[in-house]
Amino acid sequence: MTTDPLKAFFEAGEAPVVDQAFRAATMQRIAQRRLQLGLARAALAGLVVFVALLLLRPILVILVLNLPASFGQAVLMLAATGLLALAGYYLATRTVPLPAWVQRLL
């Protein structure tokens, strides 16, 4: 006598109960891994920017010291405007995750 596996499955009764503790632990491990990867990415990006600025520092110092005062002020204003535009772009497109208290203000 052979038994039908599908029939045995449906006769077994209720579906297994979801283990909430297991799900919570798994979600916590996933969140921790994502946090670690995000922090590693941010640290690496910060290190790259730091090294680039460190290598470019002698050139930038020479350029800034040799500029006339009015031109230096114009460059400073352009840089500030560019940073403000970049910050506005990131806020408008929401590509940077903001803290909850900042999102409530916007």
C-alpha positions in Angstrom: 0.0 0.0 0.0 1.5 3.3 -1.1 0.6 6.6 0.5 0.2 9.8 -1.4 2.6 12.4 0.0 0.2 15.3 -0.9 -2.7 13.6 0.8 -0.6 13.0 3.9 0.5 16.7 3.9 -3.1 17.9 3.8 -4.2 15.4 6.5 -1.4 16.5 8.8 -3.5 19.3 10.2 -2.5 22.9 10.9 0.5 24.7 9.5 3.6 24.9 11.7 3.6 27.9 14.1 6.0 30.7 13.2 8.8 31.0 15.7 8.9 34.7 16.5 12.1 34.4 18.6 13.9 32.9 15.7 12.6 35.5 13.3 13.6 38.3 15.7 17.1 36.9 16.2 17.6 36.4 12.5 16.4 40.0 11.8 18.8 41.3 14.5 21.7 39.5 12.9 20.9 40.8 9.5 20.6 44.4 10.9 23.9 44.1 12.7 25.6 42.9 9.5 24.1 45.7 7.5 25.3 48.2 10.2 28.8 46.8 10.2 29.0 46.9 6.4 27.6 50.5 6.3 30.1 51.6 9.0 33.0 49.9 7.1 31.9 51.6 3.9 31.7 55.0 5.6 35.1 54.6 7.3 36.7 53.6 4.0 35.2 56.6 2.2 36.3 58.9 5.0 39.8 57.4 4.9 40.0 57.9 1.1 38.9 61.5 1.3 41.4 62.1 4.2 44.3 60.7 2.2 43.3 62.6 -0.9 43.2 65.9 1.0 46.4 65.1 2.7 48.1 64.4 -0.6 46.6 67.5 -2.2 47.3 69.8 0.8 50.7 71.2 -0.5 49.1 72.1 -3.9 46.0 73.6 -2.3 48.1 75.7 0.2 50.2 77.1 -2.6 47.1 77.9 -4.7 45.3 79.6 -1.9 48.3 81.6 -0.7 49.0 82.9 -4.2 45.5 84.0 -4.9 44.5 87.6 -4.6 42.1 88.3 -1.6 39.1 89.1 -3.8 39.6 85.9 -5.9 39.9 83.8 -2.7 36.7 85.2 -1.4 35.0 84.4 -4.7 36.3 80.8 -4.6 35.1 80.5 -1.0 31.6 81.7 -2.0 31.5 79.3 -4.9 32.6 76.4 -2.7 30.0 77.3 -0.1 27.3 77.6 -2.8 28.3 74.2 -4.2 28.1 72.5 -0.8 24.8 74.1 -0.1 23.5 72.9 -3.5 24.8 69.4 -2.9 23.1 69.3 0.5 19.9 70.6 -1.0 20.0 67.9 -3.8 20.6 65.1 -1.2 17.7 66.4 0.9 15.4 66.8 -2.0 16.1 63.3 -3.5 16.3 61.7 0.0 19.3 59.7 -1.0 20.9 60.2 2.4 19.1 58.5 5.3 18.2 61.2 7.8 17.5 60.7 11.5 13.8 60.5 12.4 13.9 63.9 14.2 15.2 65.6 11.1 12.6 63.9 8.9 9.9 65.2 11.2 11.2 68.8 10.7 11.0 68.5 6.9 
